[in-house]
Amino acid sequence: MSERKQKRDVYVAIADPTRRKLLYLLAEADELPLYELTSEFQMGRTAISKHLAILKGADLVTVRKVGRETRYRINATPLQEIKDWVSLHENFWIEKVAHVKQKVSEE
């Protein structure tokens, strides 16, 4: 399978702050056209399009053509993988924080 057709890693896709902001904007709206998304950043359409392509490659964004306009919508389903991963480690951190609090209260 060519590199272009491979599904991108959701962790890599959300690692960039610009892409996280794009996801936030899309989560707040039903769907947005490229020009509205671009207006929220100090970079051009080409740069935003590249970020959206990475999100699309990770199935985090869906695209719909309306005439000549491209509209984007969030697909939060792949984020479940991250939620599951974080949940696995949540108990570890809860225990560590409780241990630290106990040590502090003993002093």
All heavy atoms as an XYZ file, in Angstrom:
881
protein
N       0.847     -1.177      0.000
C       0.000      0.000      0.000
C       0.891      1.239      0.000
O       1.864      1.305      0.733
C      -0.885     -0.022      1.253
C      -1.841      1.132      1.311
S      -2.829      1.214      2.827
C      -3.850     -0.215      2.667
N       0.572      2.233     -0.787
C       1.400      3.426     -0.857
C       1.260      4.244      0.417
O       0.280      4.143      1.150
C       0.999      4.279     -2.061
O      -0.214      4.944     -1.816
N       2.258      5.079      0.669
C       2.260      5.896      1.880
C       1.070      6.845      1.909
O       0.513      7.115      2.959
C       3.566      6.678      1.955
C       3.732      7.436      3.253
C       5.073      8.117      3.353
O       6.055      7.599      2.798
O       5.133      9.178      3.992
N       0.648      7.340      0.769
C      -0.480      8.268      0.713
C      -1.795      7.614      1.114
O      -2.681      8.263      1.624
C      -0.629      8.848     -0.683
C       0.423      9.838     -1.010
C       0.165     10.451     -2.353
N       1.060     11.564     -2.480
C       0.768     12.673     -3.092
N      -0.384     12.817     -3.665
N       1.630     13.647     -3.170
N      -1.929      6.321      0.874
C      -3.184      5.644      1.161
C      -3.226      5.045      2.565
O      -4.259      4.607      3.011
C      -3.460      4.570      0.120
C      -3.659      5.156     -1.258
C      -4.441      4.246     -2.121
C      -4.544      4.869     -3.484
N      -5.863      5.017     -3.953
N      -2.095      5.020      3.261
C      -2.068      4.477      4.603
C      -2.785      5.419      5.558
O      -2.679      6.632      5.446
C      -0.630      4.278      5.085
C       0.072      3.137      4.415
C       1.495      2.987      4.935
O       2.014      3.858      5.602
N       2.110      1.881      4.608
N      -3.491      4.831      6.507
C      -4.174      5.629      7.513
C      -3.136      6.234      8.459
O      -2.219      5.569      8.888
C      -5.149      4.744      8.300
C      -5.955      5.505      9.301
C      -6.932      4.594      9.999
C      -7.581      5.350     11.141
N      -8.395      4.496     11.963
N      -3.293      7.493      8.735
C      -2.369      8.175      9.631
C      -2.701      7.859     11.086
O      -3.847      7.623     11.443
C      -2.429      9.681      9.422
C      -1.844     10.111      8.112
C      -1.773     11.625      8.072
N      -1.332     12.080      6.791
C      -0.081     12.407      6.519
N       0.848     12.312      7.423
N       0.242     12.831      5.319
N      -1.685      7.913     11.922
C      -1.816      7.681     13.353
C      -2.551      8.857     13.988
O      -2.177     10.016     13.809
C      -0.411      7.536     13.943
C      -0.413      7.136     15.399
O      -1.312      7.564     16.149
O       0.503      6.397     15.792
N      -3.582      8.570     14.756
C      -4.378      9.619     15.379
C      -3.538     10.430     16.376
O      -3.729     11.635     16.526
C      -5.659      9.035     16.033
C      -5.352      8.192     17.233
C      -6.632     10.137     16.385
N      -2.577      9.802     17.030
C      -1.712     10.512     17.970
C      -0.835     11.531     17.242
O      -0.638     12.639     17.731
C      -0.827      9.529     18.741
C      -1.607      8.603     19.629
C      -1.980      7.341     19.196
C      -1.979      8.987     20.914
C      -2.704      6.484     20.006
C      -2.696      8.135     21.738
C      -3.049      6.876     21.279
O      -3.763      6.040     22.078
N      -0.317     11.150     16.098
C       0.495     12.066     15.293
C      -0.385     13.212     14.799
O       0.026     14.373     14.814
C       1.154     11.322     14.109
C       1.840     12.287     13.159
C       2.131     10.275     14.617
N      -1.589     12.890     14.409
C      -2.496     13.905     13.865
C      -2.828     14.983     14.891
O      -2.909     16.161     14.551
C      -3.772     13.252     13.351
N      -2.992     14.607     16.147
C      -3.365     15.610     17.157
C      -2.161     16.196     17.880
O      -2.321     17.038     18.766
C      -4.372     15.047     18.184
C      -3.740     13.963     19.038
C      -5.642     14.583     17.502
C      -4.516     13.671     20.287
N      -0.963     15.775     17.513
C       0.244     16.271     18.185
C       0.490     17.754     17.914
O       1.075     18.445     18.739
C       1.460     15.456     17.755
N       0.027     18.250     16.804
C       0.279     19.638     16.417
C      -0.802     20.565     16.986
O      -1.996     20.283     16.856
C       0.294     19.728     14.887
C       0.650     21.115     14.427
O      -0.265     21.949     14.307
O       1.837     21.362     14.202
N      -0.417     21.683     17.604
C      -1.405     22.608     18.181
C      -2.375     23.194     17.155
O      -3.537     23.441     17.478
C      -0.564     23.713     18.828
C       0.847     23.355     18.645
C       0.948     22.089     17.864
N      -1.910     23.413     15.934
C      -2.806     23.930     14.898
C      -3.907     22.918     14.600
O      -5.079     23.281     14.486
C      -2.019     24.250     13.608
O      -1.040     25.254     13.910
C      -2.938     24.748     12.505
N      -3.547     21.657     14.506
C      -4.554     20.629     14.227
C      -5.511     20.466     15.395
O      -6.711     20.240     15.195
C      -3.871     19.324     13.845
C      -3.162     19.441     12.502
C      -2.714     18.121     11.946
N      -1.591     17.515     12.625
C      -0.320     17.734     12.335
N       0.002     18.571     11.361
N       0.636     17.122     12.990
N      -4.997     20.589     16.617
C      -5.904     20.520     17.777
C      -6.884     21.686     17.761
O      -8.065     21.517     18.050
C      -5.103     20.485     19.079
C      -4.371     19.173     19.294
C      -3.848     19.025     20.703
N      -2.986     20.103     21.142
C      -1.664     20.129     20.986
N      -1.041     19.122     20.383
N      -0.961     21.150     21.436
N      -6.425     22.871     17.378
C      -7.328     24.017     17.292
C      -8.358     23.813     16.183
O      -9.537     24.146     16.357
C      -6.550     25.315     17.059
C      -7.458     26.533     17.064
C      -6.713     27.834     16.972
C      -7.677     29.013     16.951
N      -6.988     30.299     16.823
N      -7.935     23.254     15.068
C      -8.885     22.950     13.992
C      -9.968     22.002     14.485
O     -11.157     22.207     14.222
C      -8.159     22.344     12.787
C      -7.381     23.321     11.908
C      -6.443     22.571     10.977
C      -8.342     24.212     11.128
N      -9.568     20.965     15.216
C     -10.554     20.020     15.772
C     -11.492     20.717     16.737
O     -12.698     20.460     16.736
C      -9.851     18.847     16.452
C      -9.157     17.864     15.524
C      -8.359     16.847     16.333
C     -10.165     17.168     14.622
N     -10.945     21.610     17.546
C     -11.781     22.365     18.484
C     -12.809     23.209     17.726
O     -14.001     23.203     18.066
C     -10.905     23.250     19.372
C     -11.704     24.172     20.253
C     -12.303     23.697     21.417
C     -11.892     25.507     19.914
C     -13.055     24.541     22.213
C     -12.639     26.352     20.706
C     -13.222     25.865     21.859
O     -13.976     26.691     22.642
N     -12.360     23.914     16.716
C     -13.274     24.755     15.929
C     -14.356     23.910     15.269
O     -15.533     24.301     15.243
C     -12.494     25.534     14.873
C     -11.540     26.611     15.394
C     -10.634     27.111     14.285
C     -12.321     27.753     16.024
N     -13.970     22.768     14.729
C     -14.945     21.891     14.079
C     -15.898     21.257     15.089
O     -17.062     21.018     14.781
C     -14.230     20.822     13.259
C     -13.497     21.356     12.026
C     -12.605     20.278     11.429
C     -14.480     21.891     10.996
N     -15.423     21.008     16.291
C     -16.290     20.447     17.329
C     -17.349     21.460     17.770
O     -18.452     21.086     18.157
C     -15.458     19.999     18.533
N     -17.011     22.732     17.685
C     -17.934     23.795     18.080
C     -18.986     24.102     17.019
O     -19.989     24.723     17.306
C     -17.151     25.075     18.413
C     -16.275     24.954     19.641
C     -17.085     24.807     20.915
O     -17.995     25.621     21.140
O     -16.807     23.869     21.677
N     -18.728     23.675     15.789
C     -19.641     23.953     14.673
C     -20.099     22.642     14.056
O     -19.464     21.608     14.236
C     -18.931     24.798     13.624
N     -21.176     22.699     13.311
C     -21.637     21.505     12.599
C     -20.636     21.156     11.510
O     -20.150     20.040     11.429
C     -23.032     21.747     12.018
C     -23.602     20.511     11.362
O     -23.363     19.404     11.895
O     -24.274     20.649     10.329
N     -20.331     22.114     10.681
C     -19.284     21.986      9.678
C     -18.871     23.381      9.255
O     -19.638     24.331      9.401
C     -19.713     21.120      8.489
C     -20.789     21.688      7.622
C     -21.144     20.772      6.451
O     -20.782     19.592      6.443
O     -21.799     21.274      5.535
N     -17.636     23.490      8.772
C     -17.109     24.792      8.387
C     -16.388     24.700      7.046
O     -15.698     23.714      6.774
C     -16.118     25.297      9.444
C     -16.695     25.678     10.797
C     -15.576     25.925     11.797
C     -17.583     26.899     10.674
N     -16.507     25.762      6.241
C     -15.743     25.806      4.998
C     -14.301     26.225      5.281
O     -13.995     26.818      6.325
C     -16.473     26.870      4.176
C     -17.115     27.755      5.188
C     -17.436     26.880      6.365
N     -13.435     25.945      4.342
C     -12.014     26.236      4.489
C     -11.768     27.709      4.798
O     -10.955     28.038      5.666
C     -11.257     25.816      3.228
C      -9.757     26.064      3.227
C      -9.075     25.326      4.375
C      -9.157     25.655      1.897
N     -12.461     28.626      4.138
C     -12.196     30.045      4.352
C     -12.502     30.474      5.779
O     -11.826     31.334      6.337
C     -12.939     30.926      3.330
C     -14.424     31.077      3.569
C     -14.920     32.074      4.394
C     -15.330     30.211      2.955
C     -16.281     32.219      4.610
C     -16.696     30.350      3.160
C     -17.167     31.345      3.989
O     -18.515     31.482      4.215
N     -13.517     29.865      6.419
C     -13.816     30.210      7.818
C     -12.750     29.658      8.756
O     -12.381     30.301      9.738
C     -15.197     29.696      8.222
C     -16.324     30.539      7.684
C     -17.672     30.140      8.245
O     -17.766     29.821      9.456
O     -18.642     30.128      7.465
N     -12.267     28.466      8.466
C     -11.196     27.895      9.273
C      -9.915     28.713      9.125
O      -9.246     29.016     10.112
C     -10.953     26.438      8.888
C     -12.067     25.472      9.265
C     -11.889     24.136      8.562
C     -12.113     25.274     10.776
N      -9.597     29.083      7.903
C      -8.373     29.846      7.637
C      -8.383     31.183      8.361
O      -7.342     31.648      8.837
C      -8.197     30.056      6.120
O      -8.185     28.774      5.485
C      -6.909     30.777      5.797
N      -9.553     31.796      8.492
C      -9.637     33.110      9.137
C      -9.264     33.067     10.618
O      -8.976     34.102     11.217
C     -11.047     33.696      8.964
O     -11.978     32.973      9.752
N      -9.219     31.890     11.207
C      -8.883     31.746     12.625
C      -7.376     31.617     12.874
O      -6.950     31.500     14.022
C      -9.583     30.508     13.192
C     -11.096     30.589     13.174
C     -11.640     31.613     14.157
O     -11.035     31.792     15.235
O     -12.671     32.243     13.842
N      -6.587     31.606     11.808
C      -5.147     31.379     11.931
C      -4.370     32.454     11.189
O      -4.888     33.091     10.281
C      -4.774     30.007     11.346
C      -5.412     28.859     12.064
C      -6.653     28.378     11.660
C      -4.784     28.261     13.140
C      -7.250     27.323     12.327
C      -5.368     27.205     13.813
C      -6.611     26.733     13.400
N      -3.121     32.619     11.566
C      -2.237     33.549     10.861
C      -1.358     32.760      9.896
O      -0.135     32.824      9.943
C      -1.392     34.332     11.857
C      -2.217     35.273     12.692
C      -1.354     36.121     13.595
O      -0.183     35.854     13.804
N      -1.949     37.167     14.143
N      -2.014     31.988      9.055
C      -1.323     31.247      7.999
C      -2.287     31.118      6.830
O      -3.483     31.353      6.977
C      -0.830     29.876      8.493
C      -1.907     28.945      8.994
S      -1.271     27.364      9.601
C      -0.615     27.795     11.179
N      -1.766     30.759      5.697
C      -2.563     30.719      4.478
C      -3.404     29.465      4.322
O      -3.311     28.513      5.105
N      -4.221     29.513      3.287
C      -5.114     28.383      2.966
C      -4.342     27.095      2.714
O      -4.780     26.026      3.111
C      -5.950     28.697      1.723
C      -7.026     29.713      1.935
C      -7.695     30.055      0.615
N      -8.402     28.924      0.071
C      -9.717     28.839     -0.040
N     -10.467     29.836      0.345
N     -10.268     27.767     -0.548
N      -3.201     27.209      2.042
C      -2.420     26.012      1.714
C      -1.953     25.314      2.985
O      -2.053     24.083      3.101
C      -1.211     26.371      0.828
O      -1.693     27.026     -0.352
C      -0.428     25.142      0.443
N      -1.465     26.073      3.949
C      -0.999     25.482      5.212
C      -2.153     24.832      5.965
O      -2.027     23.700      6.466
C      -0.324     26.540      6.075
N      -3.281     25.513      6.031
C      -4.452     24.953      6.722
C      -4.933     23.708      5.986
O      -5.285     22.696      6.618
C      -5.581     26.000      6.841
C      -5.140     27.166      7.724
C      -6.858     25.371      7.382
C      -4.773     26.788      9.151
N      -4.923     23.744      4.670
C      -5.333     22.575      3.884
C      -4.441     21.368      4.183
O      -4.924     20.234      4.256
C      -5.288     22.886      2.393
O      -6.303     23.802      2.056
N      -3.150     21.603      4.346
C      -2.233     20.507      4.670
C      -2.544     19.921      6.044
O      -2.526     18.700      6.220
C      -0.787     20.982      4.596
C      -0.315     21.206      3.171
C       1.118     21.682      3.119
C       1.541     21.925      1.673
N       2.932     22.376      1.589
N      -2.830     20.776      7.002
C      -3.209     20.289      8.335
C      -4.519     19.491      8.271
O      -4.643     18.430      8.889
C      -3.353     21.452      9.318
C      -2.054     22.009      9.789
N      -1.187     21.317     10.591
C      -1.476     23.218      9.572
C      -0.126     22.059     10.865
N      -0.280     23.219     10.248
N      -5.474     19.997      7.512
C      -6.743     19.290      7.364
C      -6.559     17.948      6.660
O      -7.234     16.973      6.995
C      -7.752     20.163      6.611
C      -8.300     21.345      7.414
C      -8.991     22.344      6.487
C      -9.250     20.875      8.506
N      -5.630     17.882      5.727
C      -5.355     16.617      5.036
C      -4.804     15.579      6.012
O      -5.149     14.390      5.922
C      -4.373     16.840      3.888
N      -3.986     16.008      6.948
C      -3.461     15.087      7.965
C      -4.591     14.602      8.868
O      -4.694     13.414      9.175
C      -2.332     15.752      8.771
C      -1.116     15.952      7.863
C      -1.977     14.932     10.017
C      -0.035     16.837      8.438
N      -5.464     15.522      9.270
C      -6.614     15.127     10.094
C      -7.536     14.191      9.323
O      -8.054     13.218      9.882
C      -7.379     16.375     10.558
C      -6.641     17.273     11.543
C      -7.420     18.564     11.768
C      -6.390     16.549     12.851
N      -7.719     14.462      8.049
C      -8.549     13.595      7.209
C      -7.913     12.215      7.074
O      -8.594     11.186      7.126
C      -8.755     14.221      5.835
C      -9.682     13.438      4.945
C      -9.853     14.107      3.599
C     -10.687     13.205      2.712
N     -10.566     13.544      1.313
N      -6.594     12.177      6.939
C      -5.874     10.916      6.828
C      -5.999     10.050      8.073
O      -5.879      8.830      8.009
N      -6.245     10.688      9.216
C      -6.452      9.963     10.474
C      -7.940      9.748     10.741
O      -8.320      9.348     11.846
C      -5.814     10.720     11.629
N      -8.769     10.032      9.765
C     -10.230      9.906      9.863
C     -10.840     10.806     10.930
O     -11.939     10.548     11.421
C     -10.655      8.448     10.105
C     -10.345      7.549      8.934
O     -10.339      8.053      7.790
O     -10.098      6.355      9.157
N     -10.143     11.879     11.304
C     -10.665     12.813     12.300
C     -11.537     13.894     11.676
O     -12.244     14.596     12.377
C      -9.513     13.465     13.069
C      -8.794     12.536     14.036
C      -7.468     13.131     14.461
C      -9.678     12.247     15.235
N     -11.468     14.013     10.353
C     -12.226     15.028      9.628
C     -12.842     14.386      8.400
O     -12.206     13.566      7.737
C     -11.294     16.196      9.214
C     -11.965     17.134      8.246
C     -10.822     16.966     10.432
N     -14.076     14.762      8.122
C     -14.717     14.350      6.879
C     -14.910     15.592      6.015
O     -14.961     16.712      6.520
C     -16.081     13.665      7.123
O     -16.945     14.576      7.801
C     -15.912     12.395      7.942
N     -14.998     15.369      4.722
C     -15.078     16.458      3.754
C     -16.350     16.298      2.938
O     -16.743     15.189      2.582
C     -13.847     16.424      2.814
C     -13.929     17.505      1.766
C     -12.567     16.535      3.611
N     -16.979     17.449      2.668
C     -18.167     17.456      1.824
C     -18.058     18.632      0.874
O     -17.771     19.750      1.287
C     -19.412     17.596      2.698
C     -20.718     17.555      1.943
C     -21.892     17.488      2.912
N     -22.143     18.756      3.565
C     -23.089     19.624      3.208
N     -23.890     19.355      2.195
N     -23.249     20.749      3.868
N     -18.239     18.357     -0.400
C     -18.212     19.416     -1.416
C     -19.612     19.991     -1.574
O     -20.585     19.250     -1.709
C     -17.744     18.863     -2.763
C     -16.274     18.574     -2.830
C     -15.513     19.859     -2.940
C     -14.161     19.608     -3.572
N     -13.437     20.847     -3.777
N     -19.701     21.305     -1.543
C     -20.948     22.017     -1.805
C     -20.621     23.030     -2.894
O     -20.045     24.080     -2.626
C     -21.485     22.722     -0.539
C     -22.767     23.478     -0.850
C     -21.685     21.745      0.601
N     -20.937     22.651     -4.116
C     -20.542     23.484     -5.252
C     -19.031     23.512     -5.352
O     -18.385     22.472     -5.384
N     -18.457     24.699     -5.315
C     -16.998     24.840     -5.379
C     -16.373     24.890     -3.992
O     -15.157     24.941     -3.856
C     -16.654     26.116     -6.142
C     -17.104     26.035     -7.595
C     -16.882     27.320     -8.321
N     -15.450     27.589     -8.444
C     -14.943     28.687     -8.961
N     -15.739     29.629     -9.406
N     -13.648     28.855     -9.040
N     -17.210     24.881     -2.986
C     -16.739     25.017     -1.607
C     -16.513     23.649     -0.961
O     -17.305     22.736     -1.143
C     -17.795     25.805     -0.810
C     -17.428     26.096      0.602
C     -18.505     26.918      1.272
O     -19.549     26.347      1.635
O     -18.297     28.139      1.417
N     -15.439     23.534     -0.201
C     -15.172     22.327      0.571
C     -15.500     22.614      2.023
O     -15.020     23.585      2.599
C     -13.684     21.911      0.445
O     -13.379     21.744     -0.938
C     -13.416     20.620      1.179
N     -16.338     21.770      2.590
C     -16.765     21.944      3.984
C     -16.227     20.778      4.806
O     -16.216     19.648      4.355
C     -18.275     22.039      4.061
C     -18.813     23.216      3.234
C     -20.295     23.395      3.344
N     -20.750     23.730      4.663
C     -20.759     24.948      5.197
N     -20.286     25.962      4.505
N     -21.223     25.170      6.405
N     -15.793     21.094      6.024
C     -15.163     20.116      6.904
C     -16.015     19.891      8.141
O     -16.630     20.811      8.660
C     -13.769     20.598      7.311
C     -12.835     20.699      6.134
C     -12.774     21.853      5.366
C     -12.041     19.626      5.774
C     -11.934     21.946      4.272
C     -11.191     19.705      4.675
C     -11.150     20.865      3.937
O     -10.329     20.941      2.850
N     -15.989     18.649      8.603
C     -16.753     18.243      9.788
C     -15.872     17.306     10.608
O     -15.147     16.481     10.067
C     -18.024     17.515      9.340
C     -18.911     17.043     10.463
C     -20.093     16.276      9.912
N     -20.884     17.153      9.066
C     -22.173     17.385      9.240
N     -22.836     16.768     10.179
N     -22.822     18.188      8.437
N     -15.965     17.416     11.927
C     -15.176     16.546     12.793
C     -15.786     15.149     12.843
O     -17.003     14.984     12.758
C     -15.062     17.131     14.225
C     -14.031     16.356     15.039
C     -16.407     17.146     14.913
C     -13.671     17.012     16.353
N     -14.924     14.159     12.927
C     -15.327     12.780     13.193
C     -14.569     12.381     14.452
O     -13.396     12.043     14.398
C     -14.967     11.856     12.026
C     -15.245     10.408     12.352
O     -16.102     10.108     13.173
N     -14.515      9.514     11.739
N     -15.227     12.445     15.587
C     -14.563     12.227     16.874
C     -14.329     10.749     17.197
O     -13.620     10.441     18.150
C     -15.374     12.884     17.984
N     -14.863      9.855     16.416
C     -14.738      8.422     16.710
C     -13.291      7.972     16.933
O     -13.017      7.260     17.903
C     -15.406      7.580     15.608
O     -16.771      8.001     15.491
C     -15.344      6.105     15.919
N     -12.326      8.368     16.098
C     -10.942      7.932     16.341
C     -10.353      8.436     17.661
O      -9.396      7.872     18.172
C     -10.166      8.503     15.158
C     -11.184      8.674     14.089
C     -12.440      9.056     14.808
N     -10.925      9.501     18.216
C     -10.432     10.010     19.496
C     -10.713      9.052     20.646
O     -10.095      9.149     21.707
C     -11.031     11.384     19.785
C     -10.604     12.494     18.826
C     -11.385     13.762     19.106
C      -9.115     12.737     18.906
N     -11.621      8.108     20.439
C     -11.912      7.102     21.460
C     -10.653      6.306     21.806
O     -10.439      5.939     22.956
C     -13.028      6.162     20.986
C     -13.451      5.130     22.016
C     -14.113      5.739     23.236
O     -14.929      6.654     23.110
N     -13.773      5.256     24.405
N      -9.806      6.066     20.810
C      -8.544      5.350     21.041
C      -7.689      6.086     22.074
O      -7.106      5.471     22.970
C      -7.775      5.219     19.723
C      -6.421      4.568     19.859
C      -5.643      4.524     18.547
O      -6.244      4.706     17.468
O      -4.428      4.311     18.621
N      -7.642      7.398     21.974
C      -6.862      8.196     22.913
C      -7.517      8.181     24.285
O      -6.846      8.034     25.304
C      -6.684      9.628     22.388
C      -5.818      9.586     21.135
C      -6.084     10.540     23.442
C      -5.748     10.861     20.372
N      -8.819      8.312     24.308
C      -9.550      8.263     25.582
C      -9.299      6.931     26.291
O      -9.051      6.896     27.503
C     -11.039      8.464     25.349
C     -11.863      8.465     26.617
C     -13.332      8.694     26.305
C     -14.169      8.742     27.545
N     -14.494      7.468     28.104
N      -9.342      5.847     25.554
C      -9.095      4.522     26.131
C      -7.675      4.419     26.683
O      -7.456      3.882     27.767
C      -9.337      3.423     25.093
C     -10.791      3.315     24.683
O     -11.671      3.857     25.395
O     -11.049      2.692     23.627
N      -6.710      4.943     25.945
C      -5.316      4.889     26.374
C      -5.128      5.694     27.658
O      -4.467      5.251     28.593
C      -4.416      5.410     25.259
C      -2.955      5.275     25.579
C      -2.171      4.187     25.389
C      -2.110      6.284     26.137
N      -0.888      4.452     25.800
C      -0.824      5.740     26.263
C      -2.327      7.608     26.540
C       0.248      6.454     26.779
C      -1.255      8.323     27.054
C       0.008      7.741     27.164
N      -5.725      6.886     27.695
C      -5.612      7.735     28.884
C      -6.276      7.059     30.077
O      -5.750      7.084     31.188
C      -6.216      9.133     28.614
C      -6.356      9.932     29.898
C      -5.373      9.890     27.596
N      -7.411      6.434     29.851
C      -8.122      5.750     30.936
C      -7.274      4.645     31.560
O      -7.326      4.434     32.772
C      -9.433      5.157     30.431
O     -10.310      6.181     30.056
N      -6.500      3.954     30.745
C      -5.631      2.898     31.275
C      -4.619      3.450     32.271
O      -4.262      2.781     33.241
C      -4.878      2.204     30.140
C      -5.675      1.279     29.252
C      -4.813      0.811     28.073
C      -6.162      0.076     30.040
N      -4.170      4.657     32.031
C      -3.138      5.256     32.869
C      -3.711      6.130     33.982
O      -2.983      6.571     34.868
C      -2.174      6.055     31.998
C      -1.467      5.178     31.017
N      -1.991      4.886     29.783
C      -0.318      4.490     31.115
C      -1.170      4.061     29.156
N      -0.148      3.803     29.937
N      -4.981      6.370     33.957
C      -5.616      7.247     34.936
C      -5.458      6.705     36.358
O      -5.095      7.452     37.276
C      -7.099      7.420     34.595
C      -7.807      8.423     35.469
C      -9.232      8.658     35.014
O      -9.816      7.769     34.364
O      -9.754      9.731     35.331
N      -5.712      5.414     36.557
C      -5.585      4.838     37.897
C      -4.160      4.950     38.433
O      -3.952      5.207     39.618
C      -6.038      3.382     37.914
C      -7.544      3.257     37.821
O      -8.265      4.186     38.164
N      -8.007      2.125     37.343
N      -3.183      4.751     37.561
C      -1.784      4.888     37.960
C      -1.546      6.279     38.547
O      -0.963      6.434     39.624
C      -0.869      4.646     36.756
C       0.560      4.996     37.006
C       1.392      4.124     37.692
C       1.075      6.214     36.564
C       2.719      4.451     37.925
C       2.400      6.537     36.797
C       3.220      5.666     37.474
N      -2.012      7.309     37.836
C      -1.772      8.676     38.285
C      -2.594      9.018     39.518
O      -2.125      9.760     40.390
C      -2.025      9.659     37.150
C      -0.949      9.563     36.129
C      -1.053      9.070     34.862
C       0.422      9.914     36.297
N       0.164      9.094     34.237
C       1.093      9.612     35.095
C       1.157     10.447     37.349
C       2.449      9.837     34.918
C       2.518     10.670     37.169
C       3.140     10.367     35.968
N      -3.779      8.505     39.615
C      -4.594      8.740     40.816
C      -3.880      8.176     42.040
O      -3.805      8.824     43.090
C      -6.005      8.127     40.642
C      -6.809      8.953     39.634
C      -6.739      8.049     41.979
C      -8.120      8.320     39.214
N      -3.331      6.979     41.896
C      -2.591      6.357     42.999
C      -1.337      7.155     43.344
O      -1.010      7.341     44.518
C      -2.220      4.917     42.642
C      -3.405      3.980     42.616
C      -3.048      2.584     42.115
O      -1.844      2.253     42.057
O      -3.980      1.835     41.783
N      -0.625      7.620     42.341
C       0.601      8.405     42.582
C       0.285      9.718     43.301
O       0.979     10.103     44.235
C       1.342      8.702     41.270
C       1.962      7.484     40.636
C       3.081      6.949     41.502
C       3.734      5.754     40.850
N       4.679      5.082     41.717
N      -0.754     10.398     42.874
C      -1.137     11.660     43.516
C      -1.573     11.401     44.953
O      -1.205     12.146     45.875
C      -2.247     12.379     42.702
C      -2.843     13.531     43.485
C      -1.690     12.858     41.363
N      -2.339     10.353     45.182
C      -2.769     10.004     46.540
C      -1.557      9.714     47.423
O      -1.511     10.132     48.588
C      -3.713      8.811     46.510
N      -0.568      9.024     46.872
C       0.648      8.703     47.613
C       1.403      9.984     47.988
O       1.864     10.135     49.125
C       1.540      7.772     46.788
C       2.795      7.373     47.475
N       2.814      6.499     48.539
C       4.091      7.734     47.263
C       4.064      6.341     48.946
N       4.855      7.080     48.176
N       1.527     10.903     47.052
C       2.202     12.171     47.315
C       1.446     12.957     48.390
O       2.048     13.511     49.306
C       2.361     12.996     46.019
C       2.811     14.417     46.319
C       3.335     12.309     45.065
N       0.119     13.004     48.268
C      -0.682     13.726     49.269
C      -0.501     13.116     50.651
O      -0.418     13.830     51.653
C      -2.160     13.717     48.867
C      -2.490     14.653     47.751
C      -3.975     14.616     47.418
C      -4.312     15.572     46.305
N      -5.742     15.520     45.957
N      -0.435     11.806     50.700
C      -0.247     11.122     51.989
C       1.115     11.473     52.575
O       1.213     11.778     53.760
C      -0.365      9.604     51.812
C      -0.176      8.831     53.092
C      -0.192      7.322     52.882
O      -0.240      6.869     51.740
N      -0.169      6.583     53.957
N       2.148     11.464     51.766
C       3.496     11.815     52.232
C       3.559     13.256     52.743
O       4.184     13.528     53.744
C       4.528     11.610     51.121
C       4.778     10.167     50.778
C       5.517      9.489     51.904
C       5.881      8.060     51.502
N       6.465      7.325     52.597
N       2.905     14.159     52.017
C       2.891     15.558     52.415
C       2.155     15.744     53.735
O       2.602     16.466     54.605
C       2.263     16.448     51.309
C       1.990     17.848     51.787
C       3.159     16.451     50.071
N       1.051     15.041     53.899
C       0.273     15.181     55.136
C       0.990     14.555     56.336
O       0.767     14.946     57.473
C      -1.114     14.568     54.975
O      -1.039     13.162     54.826
N       1.875     13.589     56.098
C       2.638     12.958     57.176
C       3.772     13.852     57.667
O       4.251     13.693     58.768
C       3.230     11.614     56.705
C       2.195     10.534     56.504
C       2.769      9.271     55.892
O       3.983      9.223     55.589
O       2.000      8.313     55.715
N       4.198     14.784     56.845
C       5.335     15.648     57.215
C       4.955     16.752     58.116
O       4.064     17.193     58.516
C       5.996     16.229     55.963
C       6.661     15.157     55.150
C       7.295     15.714     53.879
O       7.162     16.909     53.591
O       7.932     14.928     53.173
